[in-house]
């Protein structure tokens, strides 16, 4: 080593900063075997700790009365009595420190210290150049890895697959003791749900819904759409998600990252048992992962919305007329193949034009949405189908149901609707009734078009006979 050839010493030690504000021994040259190779010196601790606490600057101690162990890079007292140190500075930033010691008091001269300062400066420049080289190389590798990860994320066509991929990638890329991923509830912007959790006490968090209106780390991040990292408060428990969440005092630091293209759609929260576990490099890496995941999820949601617009009515959320026709055809084909009965129910709101004229179209839309919700909740999920046929007219396809059983089902729906009311803009209670027409495939009609015509005729007869009633063709 250059320093050893010029300065007679006992030990030469080179220390560089750690993530938790300490200085770790990275390289050394010594006459003895009592070096603590894992030494980390923290500001304010020991002889050198005071030096670090006041900021890195040249140091020359000519008479050290303390035991050598207080220098922390020794495992026992080796009789060190003098020491000098110079900061390793590169690009104007203190990158580390080089320390030279000896067993004799007043061993080092001003010339020795000047040489050490020069050597530290040269070392700093070399370190900085190597640092920039490695940084560029690592950045290139990160870029290639991030591109590969993005391709994986974009190749998935389900949100669950994207979330599973994230749950695997993040702990592998960033050391952490717990990972949780939450997503905003699309139907309730004031809530979110933890969709993935791994690590300490994760089983107590998976699937939990939490409010975005309470004062928690999650609610702050969702509201501000900002990422941040730090240690948790020492004097009180900082709520991650909800009031009665299980406490895990072993987790002392965190990194929270939102994802979403234009707004916060979800959040990634990683936690560690180590203080100051997450710095800028880990923040930037998670940001890249979150950005890629956010784009992939937003793309999936956009595709789902596009598909929904093609098959669902924009106001009520029920199948639209086109999808109704396609579904009815499928049901009749199944009916023919398996000899299962299928009943078509056409129904519309009585005097709907009068409702619109009296209370306005916005209230009319409210009625349509309310009726749609009641129809959908009154049929068998995954078996029967509700659709908006057009205007104020709706359709139900009841599978494996003959017209007699369908009458009972429809009567229950009719009573449910007529027994409830809607609040008009002026505060009035408005009663709504519906008329229903039924036709069974195979019994009343052999073709889809014929089935629709028969059900429509039955509906027309229900209206002629006084409305708020059911007629079978």
Secondary structure as UniProt FT lines:
FT   HELIX           2..6
FT   STRAND          11..17
FT   TURN            19..20
FT   STRAND          22..30
FT   TURN            37..38
FT   STRAND          40..42
FT   TURN            43..44
FT   HELIX           46..53
FT   STRAND          59..61
FT   HELIX           68..71
FT   STRAND          82..90
FT   TURN            91..92
FT   STRAND          93..102
FT   TURN            105..106
FT   HELIX           110..155
FT   HELIX           159..173
FT   STRAND          178..185
FT   TURN            186..187
FT   STRAND          188..199
FT   TURN            200..201
FT   HELIX           202..204
FT   TURN            205..207
FT   STRAND          209..211
FT   HELIX           217..224
FT   STRAND          228..231
FT   TURN            243..244
FT   TURN            249..250
FT   STRAND          253..259
FT   STRAND          266..272
FT   TURN            275..276
FT   HELIX           280..311
FT   TURN            314..316
FT   HELIX           321..338
FT   STRAND          342..349
FT   TURN            350..351
FT   HELIX           352..359
FT   HELIX           361..377
FT   TURN            381..383
FT   STRAND          385..390
FT   TURN            391..392
FT   STRAND          393..399
FT   HELIX           403..418
FT   STRAND          421..423
FT   TURN            425..426
FT   STRAND          429..431
FT   STRAND          434..441
FT   TURN            442..444
FT   HELIX           448..464
FT   TURN            465..466
FT   STRAND          470..472
//
